Amino acid sequence: MDNLLSEGLELMVFGMGFVVVFLTLLVFATSGMSKVVDKFFPEAPPQPKAKKAAPAAVAANNNDELVAVMTAAVHKYRS
């Protein structure tokens, strides 16, 4: 029984050690690949956004149409 327990513990330590080594290697490989990609394909700097037209001017043009659509929706809902 003692021999079986020691073999089980030994197998557990080797297995957990292998997983730790593999995950550490994976972290370094991922970091290295990220640096290579950033070196050869750098991100473009963000472009400033153009300002939009004043919403009040746009809303004034569509105000009559908006009122008609809302009135029709209320009428349809109540009937």
VOPAGU-2260 file (C-alpha; in pm, 1 decimal, decimal comma):
REM VOPAGU-2260
SITE   aa  ch    i         X         Y         Z
SITE  MET   A    0       0,0       0,0       0,0
SITE  ASP   A    1     283,4     237,9      84,3
SITE  ASN   A    2     447,8     175,6    -251,6
SITE  LEU   A    3     122,1     246,9    -437,1
SITE  LEU   A    4      71,9     574,3    -245,8
SITE  SER   A    5     427,4     692,7    -317,5
SITE  GLU   A    6     390,6     609,9    -686,4
SITE  GLY   A    7      63,7     804,0    -697,7
SITE  LEU   A    8     221,4    1107,9    -532,0
SITE  GLU   A    9     520,3    1086,0    -765,6
SITE  LEU   A   10     293,5    1072,5   -1069,6
SITE  MET   A   11      92,4    1368,7    -938,0
SITE  VAL   A   12     406,5    1579,4    -883,7
SITE  PHE   A   13     541,2    1497,4   -1230,3
SITE  GLY   A   14     204,3    1570,1   -1390,9
SITE  MET   A   15     156,0    1900,1   -1212,0
SITE  GLY   A   16     516,7    1997,8   -1287,5
SITE  PHE   A   17     468,1    1922,5   -1655,3
SITE  VAL   A   18     151,7    2137,6   -1662,1
SITE  VAL   A   19     326,8    2429,3   -1487,9
SITE  VAL   A   20     623,2    2412,5   -1728,1
SITE  PHE   A   21     393,8    2390,1   -2030,2
SITE  LEU   A   22     179,9    2686,8   -1919,4
SITE  THR   A   23     492,2    2895,4   -1849,3
SITE  LEU   A   24     624,0    2813,6   -2197,0
SITE  LEU   A   25     285,8    2902,9   -2343,5
SITE  VAL   A   26     287,4    3244,5   -2171,4
SITE  PHE   A   27     636,3    3323,2   -2305,0
SITE  ALA   A   28     548,0    3202,9   -2655,7
SITE  THR   A   29     230,0    3412,4   -2661,7
SITE  SER   A   30     417,0    3720,3   -2538,1
SITE  GLY   A   31     686,4    3669,2   -2799,9
SITE  MET   A   32     434,9    3630,9   -3081,0
SITE  SER   A   33     254,1    3943,9   -2964,2
SITE  LYS   A   34     577,6    4144,0   -2976,9
SITE  VAL   A   35     658,2    4013,7   -3326,5
SITE  VAL   A   36     311,9    4103,8   -3455,8
SITE  ASP   A   37     335,2    4452,4   -3301,5
SITE  LYS   A   38     675,5    4502,3   -3461,1
SITE  PHE   A   39     573,0    4405,4   -3814,9
SITE  PHE   A   40     209,8    4523,9   -3806,4
SITE  PRO   A   41     185,8    4830,4   -3580,0
SITE  GLU   A   42    -157,2    4974,7   -3511,3
SITE  ALA   A   43    -245,6    5291,6   -3699,3
SITE  PRO   A   44    -290,0    5596,8   -3475,8
SITE  PRO   A   45    -656,4    5682,4   -3420,0
SITE  GLN   A   46    -788,6    5944,1   -3658,7
SITE  PRO   A   47    -975,0    6242,1   -3511,2
SITE  LYS   A   48   -1346,9    6220,1   -3574,1
SITE  ALA   A   49   -1514,8    6483,7   -3786,9
SITE  LYS   A   50   -1779,2    6687,2   -3611,1
SITE  LYS   A   51   -2136,8    6619,8   -3711,1
SITE  ALA   A   52   -2393,2    6878,5   -3812,4
SITE  ALA   A   53   -2602,7    7028,3   -3537,0
SITE  PRO   A   54   -2883,5    6785,7   -3448,5
SITE  ALA   A   55   -3131,5    7070,1   -3397,9
SITE  ALA   A   56   -3103,4    7173,6   -3763,9
SITE  VAL   A   57   -3160,8    6818,0   -3881,5
SITE  ALA   A   58   -3450,9    6764,4   -3640,3
SITE  ALA   A   59   -3624,6    7080,8   -3759,6
SITE  ASN   A   60   -3641,8    6945,4   -4114,4
SITE  ASN   A   61   -3791,7    6611,1   -4010,1
SITE  ASN   A   62   -4016,1    6743,9   -3734,1
SITE  ASP   A   63   -4340,6    6737,5   -3938,4
SITE  GLU   A   64   -4273,8    6386,0   -4062,0
SITE  LEU   A   65   -4189,7    6270,0   -3709,9
SITE  VAL   A   66   -4514,0    6413,6   -3569,5
SITE  ALA   A   67   -4713,7    6241,4   -3844,4
SITE  VAL   A   68   -4547,2    5905,8   -3777,9
SITE  MET   A   69   -4599,8    5934,6   -3402,9
SITE  THR   A   70   -4963,3    6033,3   -3447,9
SITE  ALA   A   71   -5024,6    5738,1   -3677,4
SITE  ALA   A   72   -4856,4    5502,0   -3429,4
SITE  VAL   A   73   -5067,9    5627,5   -3138,4
SITE  HIS   A   74   -5383,6    5607,0   -3346,1
SITE  LYS   A   75   -5298,5    5248,2   -3452,5
SITE  TYR   A   76   -5220,3    5148,5   -3092,8
SITE  ARG   A   77   -5547,3    5287,2   -2952,4
SITE  SER   A   78   -5770,1    5130,5   -3217,3
